Amino acid sequence: MMNNLIFLPFKNFYLDRSLKIDVIFFSTLFILLPIVLITGPALPDIFLSLIASYFLFKTIPSKKWHYYHNPIFYGFIIFSIYGVARSVFSDIPIDSLSNEGSMFYFRYIFFALGVWYLLDVNPHMSKCFLVVSILSILIVCIDGLYQYIYKINLFGNLAHAPSRLTGFFGKEPIIGRYVAYLSMFTFALIYQNFKKTKKVMILSVAFLVISEVIVFLSGERAPLFYVSLFTFLVIIFIPYFRLYRILGLLASIIIIYAILQINPAAKERMLDKTIDQVSNTKLSFLPYGPHHEEHYLSAFKMFADQPIFGIGTNTFRYHCNKEKYKVTKRSCSSHPHHIYIQALAELGILGFLLLVFFYLYLTYIGIRQLFFILLSNQKKKIPFEYLLYPMILFVYWWPLVPHMSLYNNWNNVFMMLPLGYFMRYLYNAKVNGHSNKNK
């Protein structure tokens, strides 16, 4: 049975003679993303850009305009054009455009549309991606656990600090973010692609428990909050998975509690230090520390200086050392570590509102779904396997935790994965005249 689960999707994919060679090649690039994301930002960005270019090449000559006619695409393009304009008219236009900047920011939406297109033409792609994703996460988790125990990973990488893991990511303490992001998306694929049998539910819970424990051990607080929020939403919105998820959550808590008793260092980083940090900010007990607050205050000074249009795309790093924006010696960084505050500082109120409208849209979908659940209105509810994708985006874009840069390409791969699926299941029924349930 295990061989069938692992190898059968690839057998069906690569032996399917109805698929053209270009579909096979670009689907393979997509399927390999969980692996190349471990290698750093370069390869994921190359794969993303190739898939985005392929989508344009396949859809523009054949006039497949239905992929473009939706408000998410329009909003993203407006945001991208505005970002380029703010770069051009900033104090340092070349750096603003090129250094993780706005020049090719539009590629992310075309990647998401490329995912949608590949899903339409390749029925095997999701299951193959799912296999690679599960194996990648488990290998990363095993390596992270090894590093946690022996202070060095399987390839000789030392931990970032006694309470911060890096695993395969070298000097970057982002193992928790990788596992958190990818495990949520992988759970959505499991839920969508397999029958909801008892065995599948138990295996799904076990997978999430492993992910939660490694995220905790990683010492990264924001990813731990992401998986906790996602768990809360799953319990609310998926009734027949609720009991399994609650039992899984209890198992995670018991395992983490046991680890805290065995290793006080983990408790010091994730509990004691967190409580100390969040209680020493101007707005106490929000999930960020004084260091992040200093970045935020510096960014707010920039926003106050140029509230309408901001200081220029991705230029926080160049302006934060200026005396009029400096808060402390630690307030300067490559970005403010918060996408909404970064938008306020660099793009002003106009750029900020575009991000907020998208998040409000995700919030509306959740509230609407909850309303129909309470009314037991089955006709108007979104099928749970499709609701998972806006739920993931809602968690990724949650405004009350620190974020990576809005322009970080590694981070944006994770942002765009669920967006491609979300757009497909949101807009296909309207375009093609059939129910999502038949897709």
C-alpha positions as a printed Julia matrix, in Angstrom:
439×3 Matrix{Float64}:
   0.0    0.0     0.0
   2.82   2.43    0.9
   4.5    1.78   -2.46
   1.25   2.63   -4.22
   0.89   5.87   -2.3
   4.45   6.94   -3.12
   5.09   5.59   -6.61
   1.65   5.28   -8.21
   1.11   9.06   -8.67
   4.44   9.33  -10.52
   3.7    6.23  -12.6
   0.34   7.68  -13.62
   1.94  11.02  -14.38
   4.97   9.99  -16.42
   3.18   7.19  -18.31
   0.22   9.36  -19.28
   0.66   9.69  -23.05
  -2.0   12.38  -23.27
   0.35  14.86  -21.6
   2.64  16.93  -23.8
   6.34  17.21  -23.05
   6.07  20.87  -22.01
   3.35  20.03  -19.48
   5.5   17.22  -18.07
   8.56  19.47  -17.8
   6.9   22.43  -16.08
   4.78  20.19  -13.85
   8.03  18.56  -12.73
   9.44  21.98  -11.84
   6.38  22.56   -9.68
   6.57  19.13   -8.07
  10.22  19.72   -7.1
   9.55  23.01   -5.3
   9.51  21.5    -1.78
  13.04  20.21   -2.41
  14.51  23.32   -4.03
  13.04  25.51   -1.27
  15.51  23.81    1.06
  18.45  24.92   -1.08
  17.87  28.66   -0.63
  16.15  31.44   -2.58
  17.87  31.12   -6.0
  16.46  27.85   -7.38
  12.87  28.46   -6.16
  12.92  31.85   -7.85
  14.22  30.34  -11.1
  11.53  27.62  -11.04
   8.86  30.19  -10.2
   9.94  32.5   -13.01
  10.03  29.65  -15.54
   6.5   28.55  -14.63
   5.29  32.17  -14.81
   6.88  32.62  -18.26
   5.42  29.31  -19.43
   1.96  30.4   -18.38
   2.23  33.62  -20.39
   3.58  31.73  -23.41
   0.7   29.21  -23.32
  -2.21  31.53  -22.58
  -1.59  34.79  -24.48
  -1.18  33.33  -28.02
  -4.21  31.06  -27.46
  -6.21  33.93  -25.89
  -7.09  32.08  -22.69
  -8.22  35.32  -21.09
 -10.41  33.63  -18.48
  -7.31  33.15  -16.31
  -6.84  36.91  -16.19
 -10.42  38.1   -15.67
 -10.63  38.1   -11.87
 -10.23  40.75   -9.15
  -7.19  39.11   -7.52
  -5.21  39.37  -10.76
  -6.32  42.97  -11.34
  -5.44  43.96   -7.79
  -2.03  42.3    -7.92
  -1.14  43.96  -11.22
  -2.21  47.37   -9.89
  -0.08  46.76   -6.79
   2.92  45.72   -8.94
   2.66  48.71  -11.27
   2.31  51.05   -8.31
   5.39  49.47   -6.7
   7.45  50.03   -9.85
   6.28  53.66   -9.98
   7.32  54.21   -6.36
  10.73  52.72   -7.16
  11.24  54.96  -10.18
  10.35  58.08   -8.2
  12.21  57.11   -5.02
  15.54  58.6    -3.91
  17.4   55.44   -5.0
  15.49  54.06   -8.01
  18.07  51.51   -9.2
  18.44  49.83   -5.81
  14.7   50.02   -5.2
  13.95  48.28   -8.49
  16.66  45.63   -8.37
  17.5   44.62   -4.78
  14.64  42.2    -4.05
  12.61  45.1    -5.39
   9.62  45.83   -7.54
  10.93  45.44  -11.1
   9.73  41.86  -11.55
   7.29  41.59   -8.65
   4.48  40.8   -11.12
   6.06  37.38  -11.73
   4.46  36.08   -8.53
   0.89  36.46   -9.78
   1.8   34.82  -13.09
   3.33  31.94  -11.14
   0.07  31.53   -9.22
  -1.85  31.59  -12.5
   0.68  29.1   -13.88
  -0.14  26.74  -11.0
  -3.82  27.1   -11.89
  -3.1   26.36  -15.56
  -0.98  23.29  -14.77
  -3.71  21.96  -12.48
  -6.13  22.27  -15.37
  -3.95  20.36  -17.85
  -2.3   17.81  -15.53
  -4.6   15.79  -13.21
  -1.62  14.0   -11.61
   0.4   17.01  -10.5
  -1.13  17.59   -7.06
  -0.63  14.03   -5.85
   2.98  14.0    -7.05
   3.64  17.33   -5.34
   2.0   15.93   -2.2
   4.35  12.93   -2.08
   7.45  15.11   -2.55
   6.18  17.6     0.04
   5.5   14.98    2.72
   8.88  13.32    2.19
  10.66  16.69    2.23
   8.98  17.79    5.45
   9.68  14.47    7.18
  13.36  14.54    6.15
  13.69  18.16    7.33
  11.98  17.22   10.61
  14.25  14.21   11.19
  17.32  16.33   10.47
  16.02  19.1    12.74
  15.4   16.64   15.56
  18.91  15.24   15.09
  20.34  18.75   15.31
  18.24  19.47   18.39
  19.65  16.42   20.16
  23.27  16.51   18.97
  23.64  20.3    18.25
  24.74  19.51   14.69
  22.73  18.3    11.71
  23.36  15.35    9.4
  25.5   17.51    7.08
  27.54  19.12    9.84
  25.58  22.39   10.18
  25.69  23.78   13.7
  22.53  25.16   15.32
  22.05  28.92   14.96
  21.97  29.17   18.78
  21.35  26.72   21.63
  17.59  27.22   21.22
  17.41  27.95   17.44
  17.56  25.2    14.82
  18.71  25.6    11.22
  18.91  22.03    9.9
  19.52  21.92    6.15
  19.2   25.71    5.93
  22.77  26.39    7.03
  23.0   29.68    8.91
  19.37  30.61    8.33
  17.05  29.8    11.27
  14.01  29.26    9.03
  13.37  25.55    9.48
  10.26  26.34   11.52
   8.85  28.62    8.83
   9.52  26.01    6.12
   7.79  23.24    8.07
   4.89  25.46    9.19
   4.13  26.88    5.75
   4.52  23.65    3.83
   2.74  21.4     6.36
  -0.42  23.54    6.23
  -0.46  23.45    2.43
   0.33  19.73    2.43
  -2.54  19.02    4.82
  -4.89  20.81    2.41
  -3.67  18.56   -0.42
  -4.09  15.42    1.7
  -7.6   16.45    2.64
  -8.49  17.24   -0.97
  -6.9   14.26   -2.73
  -7.78  11.34   -0.45
 -11.0    9.91    0.89
 -11.7   10.9     4.48
 -11.19   7.41    5.91
 -10.22   6.86    9.51
  -6.72   5.77    8.48
  -6.17   8.91    6.37
  -7.42  11.13    9.2
  -5.08   9.5    11.72
  -2.08   9.76    9.37
  -2.94  13.42    8.71
  -3.02  14.14   12.43
   0.27  12.31   12.99
   1.86  14.37   10.21
   0.61  17.62   11.78
   1.81  16.57   15.25
   5.33  15.92   13.92
   5.31  19.3    12.19
   4.08  21.15   15.27
   6.73  19.62   17.51
   9.56  20.53   15.11
   8.2   24.06   14.69
   8.28  24.41   18.46
  11.8   23.0    18.72
  12.99  25.36   15.97
  12.67  28.29   18.39
  10.71  30.36   15.83
   7.71  31.92   17.48
   5.83  33.28   14.45
   5.61  29.87   12.68
   4.38  28.31   15.93
   1.63  30.91   16.0
   0.77  30.13   12.35
   0.27  26.41   12.97
  -1.69  27.18   16.16
  -4.02  29.55   14.32
  -4.43  27.06   11.48
  -5.32  24.34   14.0
  -7.94  26.62   15.55
  -9.49  27.33   12.12
  -9.51  23.64   11.17
 -11.33  22.8    14.39
 -13.95  25.49   13.68
 -14.55  24.9     9.97
 -14.12  21.14    9.44
 -16.62  19.38   11.72
 -15.86  15.75   10.82
 -12.12  16.29   11.33
 -12.63  18.19   14.59
 -12.2   15.32   17.05
  -9.1   14.0    15.28
  -7.53  17.46   15.3
  -8.3   18.07   18.98
  -6.71  14.72   19.89
  -3.71  15.6    17.72
  -3.38  18.96   19.41
  -3.43  17.27   22.82
  -0.71  14.89   21.63
   1.42  17.84   20.48
   0.95  19.6    23.83
   1.92  16.46   25.77
   5.05  15.91   23.66
   6.08  19.57   23.91
   5.45  19.55   27.68
   7.69  16.47   28.02
  10.42  18.21   26.01
  10.17  21.28   28.24
  10.69  19.12   31.31
  13.7   17.39   29.78
  15.26  20.47   28.18
  14.82  23.75   30.09
  16.55  25.68   27.24
  13.49  25.21   25.03
  11.27  26.51   27.82
  13.52  29.53   28.29
  13.37  30.5    24.6
   9.74  29.73   23.75
   8.01  30.54   27.04
  10.06  32.57   29.52
  11.8   34.78   26.97
   8.62  35.21   24.92
   6.6   36.33   27.96
   9.38  38.7    28.94
   9.62  40.21   25.46
   5.92  40.64   24.72
   5.38  42.24   28.13
   8.06  44.87   27.48
   6.55  46.53   24.43
   4.39  49.63   24.24
   1.36  47.46   23.45
   1.96  44.61   25.86
   1.32  40.95   25.1
   1.03  41.22   21.35
   3.13  38.5    19.63
   6.28  40.53   18.94
   9.24  41.72   21.0
  10.98  45.07   21.61
  13.39  44.5    18.72
  10.55  44.17   16.24
   8.76  47.11   17.83
  11.79  49.31   17.15
  11.6   48.39   13.45
   7.89  49.2    13.46
   8.4   52.6    15.1
  11.09  53.49   12.59
   8.74  52.48    9.75
   5.92  54.56   11.24
   8.22  57.58   11.23
   8.78  57.03    7.52
   5.05  56.74    6.96
   4.41  59.95    8.92
   7.01  61.71    6.75
   5.46  60.55    3.44
   2.0   59.16    4.24
   0.41  59.07    0.78
   3.07  57.42   -1.4
   5.71  56.22    1.1
   9.5   56.43    0.85
   9.84  53.98   -2.06
   9.61  50.26   -2.67
  11.97  48.15   -0.56
  13.99  51.16    0.64
  13.5   50.78    4.39
  17.04  49.34    4.63
  18.52  52.52    3.12
  16.57  55.06    5.16
  16.35  53.48    8.63
  19.79  54.77    9.66
  18.83  58.36    8.95
  18.56  60.35   12.14
  14.97  61.41   11.56
  13.85  57.75   11.26
  16.14  56.11   13.79
  14.63  54.91   17.07
  17.6   53.04   18.59
  20.79  51.45   17.28
  18.78  48.26   16.69
  15.89  49.82   14.77
  17.57  49.46   11.38
  17.19  46.28    9.33
  16.7   45.1     5.77
  12.93  45.41    6.24
  10.51  46.18    9.12
   9.57  42.47    9.62
   5.89  43.2     9.01
   4.36  43.32    5.54
   1.58  45.78    6.39
   3.9   48.19    8.19
   6.43  47.77    5.38
   3.7   48.73    2.91
   2.8   51.8     4.96
   6.42  52.98    5.14
   7.46  52.2     1.57
   4.23  52.5    -0.43
   2.15  54.79    1.75
  -1.55  54.5     2.43
  -2.31  53.58   -1.2
  -0.14  50.47   -1.21
  -1.25  49.56    2.3
  -4.93  49.64    1.33
  -4.39  47.19   -1.53
  -2.98  44.63    0.93
  -5.73  45.29    3.45
  -8.48  44.83    0.85
  -7.11  41.39   -0.01
  -7.0   40.37    3.65
 -10.51  41.69    4.25
 -11.64  39.59    1.3
 -10.17  36.46    2.93
 -11.83  37.44    6.2
 -15.17  37.88    4.43
 -14.92  34.35    2.98
 -14.31  32.92    6.47
 -17.13  34.87    8.13
 -19.52  33.94    5.32
 -18.6   30.27    5.67
 -19.05  30.37    9.46
 -22.45  32.01    9.01
 -23.64  29.24    6.68
 -22.22  26.56    8.99
 -24.25  27.99   11.88
 -27.36  28.08    9.66
 -26.62  24.55    8.33
 -26.94  25.92    4.81
 -25.18  23.26    2.74
 -25.94  24.83   -0.65
 -24.04  28.06   -0.04
 -21.08  26.66    1.89
 -17.73  26.35    0.15
 -16.6   22.69    0.14
 -14.09  22.26    2.95
 -11.36  20.96    0.64
 -11.5   24.31   -1.2
 -11.96  26.48    1.88
  -8.58  25.28    3.16
  -6.7   27.43    0.64
  -8.15  30.81    1.69
  -7.69  29.62    5.3
  -3.98  29.09    4.65
  -3.68  32.52    3.03
  -5.54  34.03    5.97
  -2.95  32.52    8.33
   0.05  33.49    6.16
  -1.12  37.12    5.99
  -2.2   37.39    9.65
  -1.32  40.95   10.7
  -0.41  40.47   14.38
   2.87  38.59   14.0
   6.26  39.49   12.47
   6.73  38.62    8.78
   9.5   38.2     6.27
   9.91  40.94    3.69
   7.06  41.58    1.29
   9.61  41.2    -1.54
  11.45  38.1    -0.3
  11.3   35.6    -3.17
  11.68  32.48   -0.97
   8.78  33.63    1.17
   6.66  34.56   -1.85
   6.83  31.04   -3.27
   4.97  29.89   -0.16
   2.51  32.79   -0.47
   1.68  31.98   -4.09
   1.26  28.2    -3.8
  -2.14  28.31   -2.07
  -3.14  31.38   -4.11
  -2.89  29.39   -7.35
  -5.15  26.67   -5.94
  -7.51  29.21   -4.39
  -7.96  31.07   -7.69
  -8.61  27.86   -9.59
 -11.36  26.66   -7.28
 -12.8   30.12   -6.78
 -13.09  31.15  -10.43
 -13.27  27.97  -12.52
 -16.97  27.37  -11.88
 -17.87  30.87  -13.08
 -15.68  30.57  -16.17
 -16.33  27.03  -17.33
 -19.96  26.74  -16.33
 -19.67  23.71  -14.08
 -19.57  23.05  -10.36
 -16.3   23.02   -8.43
 -17.36  19.69   -7.05
 -16.86  18.16  -10.46
 -13.32  19.37  -10.81
